[in-house]
């Protein structure tokens, strides 16, 4: 065994020098240690980059929320609206103001609100456009439909209704003069109309569906945080 594994010979000009297996293993351990330290350092650098992006993302979310709140805080009660800090959504939650029951035609009152709201909304978000991936106009309904409808029928009837309503909202705001004159191309490329039917219901504290608040229209900002992470990590 010693002939096979016990010693390793290294010839030098002055003769032979014998290196034990333990010395060889110690050398290999040092090499592995240096590799581990290098990998750990790279991992820590990547972690710090991701942490930096996360902190920047949170700061940006907060800045957008505060900008929207500053602009619209005096109007929210009048409009029957609220701003959600976590989702950056402006939610219009007074269904009687928005559409007639079961219809996708905007009420005169909601048209008046949109004339005031949407150009100001775009103006607030203008400086954040480089980090905005998309704005979704979201249509939500309650789970209720005509008596006698199955859950399946109610869901897809409400799906058609919510989609029709958001398309009506998008079509209306894109036709507004301030939007056509300044923001038309950006809105066309970055604002989407999405109908969610009753998939995102609102519940009260007892866990019971709040039908009125479930029937809402939301304007939601979605940032490109994931793209920013990939960019900072050098993946793009």
C-alpha positions in Angstrom: 0.0 0.0 0.0 2.8 2.4 0.8 4.3 1.8 -2.6 1.0 2.8 -4.2 -0.3 5.6 -1.9 2.1 6.2 1.0 4.6 8.6 -0.6 5.0 10.7 -3.7 8.4 11.5 -5.0 9.4 14.8 -6.7 12.8 14.9 -8.3 14.8 18.1 -8.0 18.3 19.0 -9.1 19.8 18.1 -5.7 18.2 14.6 -5.5 14.8 13.3 -4.4 12.3 15.0 -2.1 9.5 12.9 -0.6 6.0 14.4 0.0 3.7 12.6 2.3 0.0 12.0 1.4 -1.0 14.2 4.4 1.0 17.1 2.9 -0.6 16.5 -0.5 -4.1 16.5 1.1 -3.3 19.6 3.0 -2.4 21.4 -0.2 -5.6 20.2 -1.9 -7.6 21.4 1.1 -6.0 24.9 0.7 -7.0 25.0 -2.9 -10.6 24.0 -2.2 -10.7 26.6 0.6 -9.6 29.3 -1.8 -12.2 28.2 -4.3 -14.9 28.2 -1.6 -13.9 31.7 -0.4 -14.1 33.0 -4.0 -17.5 31.4 -4.6 -18.8 32.8 -1.2 -17.6 36.2 -2.1 -19.4 36.1 -5.5 -22.6 34.9 -3.7 -22.4 37.8 -1.2 -21.9 40.3 -4.0 -25.0 38.9 -5.9 -26.9 39.0 -2.6 -26.0 42.6 -2.0 -27.1 43.5 -5.5 -30.5 41.8 -5.1 -30.9 43.5 -1.7 -30.1 46.9 -3.4 -32.7 46.2 -6.1 -35.3 45.2 -3.5 -34.7 48.3 -1.4 -34.9 50.5 -4.6 -38.1 48.7 -5.6 -39.7 49.4 -2.2 -38.6 53.0 -2.3 -40.0 53.4 -5.8 -43.3 51.7 -4.8 -43.5 54.1 -1.8 -42.8 57.1 -4.0 -45.5 56.2 -6.6 -48.0 55.6 -3.8 -47.3 58.9 -2.1 -47.4 60.8 -5.4 -50.8 59.3 -6.2 -52.1 60.0 -2.7 -50.9 63.6 -2.8 -52.6 64.2 -6.2 -56.0 62.5 -5.4 -56.5 62.4 -1.6 -59.1 65.2 -1.8 -61.0 63.5 -4.5 -61.2 59.9 -3.3 -64.3 60.2 -1.1 -66.2 62.1 -3.7 -65.3 59.5 -6.3 -65.9 56.5 -4.1 -62.3 55.4 -4.6 -59.3 54.4 -2.6 -55.6 53.8 -3.2 -54.0 50.5 -2.3 -50.4 51.0 -1.1 -49.3 47.4 -1.7 -50.7 46.9 -5.2 -50.4 50.6 -6.4 -54.1 50.4 -7.4 -56.6 53.2 -7.6 -59.8 51.3 -6.9 -63.2 52.7 -7.8 -65.5 50.8 -5.4 -68.9 52.5 -5.8 -70.5 50.2 -8.4 -73.6 52.4 -8.7 -71.3 55.2 -9.9 -69.6 53.1 -12.5 -72.1 51.2 -14.6 -75.7 50.2 -14.6 -76.3 46.8 -13.1 -75.2 44.1 -15.6 -74.3 46.6 -18.3 -70.9 47.8 -19.8 -72.0 51.3 -20.5 -70.2 54.0 -18.5 -72.6 56.2 -16.4 -72.4 59.9 -17.0 -71.0 60.3 -13.5 -68.2 57.8 -14.2 -67.4 59.6 -17.4 -67.1 62.9 -15.5 -64.8 61.2 -13.0 -62.6 59.7 -15.7 -62.3 63.1 -17.5 -60.8 64.5 -14.4 -58.9 61.5 -13.1 -57.1 59.9 -16.1 -55.1 62.8 -17.5 -54.0 63.7 -14.0 -53.1 60.0 -13.3 -50.9 59.9 -16.4 -49.2 63.2 -15.4 -48.3 61.8 -12.0 -46.9 58.7 -13.5 -45.0 60.4 -16.3 -41.7 60.6 -14.5 -41.9 57.0 -13.5 -42.5 55.7 -17.1 -39.0 54.1 -17.4 -39.8 51.7 -14.5 -43.4 51.1 -15.4 -43.9 47.8 -17.2 -47.7 48.1 -17.6 -50.8 49.7 -16.3 -53.8 47.4 -16.0 -57.3 48.6 -16.0 -58.9 45.8 -14.1 -62.6 44.9 -14.1 -63.9 42.9 -11.1 -67.4 41.6 -10.3 -69.1 39.9 -7.4 -69.9 36.2 -7.7 -73.6 36.9 -8.1 -75.4 36.4 -11.4 -79.0 35.7 -12.3 -80.8 33.3 -10.0 -80.6 29.7 -11.2 -77.2 30.1 -12.9 -74.6 27.6 -12.0 -71.2 28.7 -10.6 -69.6 28.0 -14.0 -72.2 30.0 -15.9 -72.1 32.9 -13.4 -68.3 33.0 -13.6 -68.1 33.2 -17.4 -71.1 35.6 -17.7 -69.2 37.9 -15.2 -66.0 37.4 -17.2 -67.7 38.7 -20.3 -69.1 41.6 -18.4 -65.9 42.6 -16.7 -63.9 42.4 -19.9 -66.5 44.5 -21.7 -66.4 47.1 -19.0 -62.6 47.5 -18.9 -62.6 47.8 -22.7 -65.2 50.5 -22.4 -63.1 52.3 -19.9 -59.9 52.1 -21.9 -61.7 53.2 -25.1 -63.2 56.1 -23.3 -60.0 57.4 -21.7 -57.9 57.0 -24.9 -60.4 59.2 -26.7 -60.0 62.1 -24.2 -58.4 65.1 -25.8 -55.5 65.5 -23.3 -54.7 61.8 -23.8 -54.8 61.9 -27.6 -52.7 65.1 -27.7 -49.9 63.9 -25.4 -50.1 60.3 -24.2 -51.9 58.4 -26.9 -48.9 56.2 -28.1 -47.7 55.5 -24.5 -51.2 54.5 -23.4 -51.6 52.3 -26.5 -48.4 50.5 -25.7 -48.5 50.3 -22.0 -52.1 50.2 -20.8 -54.1 47.0 -20.9 -57.8 46.2 -20.2 -58.3 43.0 -18.2 -61.5 41.4 -16.9 -61.1 39.2 -13.9 -64.8 38.2 -13.4 -65.2 37.1 -9.7 -61.7 35.6 -9.3 -60.5 38.4 -6.9 -63.4 38.9 -4.5 -63.3 41.3 -1.6 -64.3 39.9 1.8 -65.4 41.5 5.1 -63.8 40.8 8.5 -66.0 37.8 9.0 -64.8 36.3 5.7 -68.1 36.9 3.9 -68.0 38.3 0.3 -68.5 42.1 0.2 -70.5 42.2 -3.1 -70.4 45.9 -3.4 -66.7 46.3 -3.0 -66.1 43.2 -5.2 -67.7 45.1 -8.1 -65.0 47.6 -8.8 -62.7 49.0 -11.5 -59.0 49.4 -10.7 -56.1 51.2 -12.3 -53.0 49.3 -11.3 -49.3 50.2 -11.8 -47.0 47.2 -12.4 -43.3 48.1 -12.2 -40.5 46.3 -14.1 -38.7 45.2 -10.9 -37.8 41.8 -12.3 -36.2 43.3 -15.4 -34.2 45.6 -13.2 -32.9 42.7 -11.1 -31.8 40.9 -14.3 -30.2 44.0 -15.6 -28.2 44.7 -12.4 -27.1 41.0 -12.1 -25.7 41.3 -15.7 -28.2 38.8 -17.2 -29.3 41.2 -19.8 
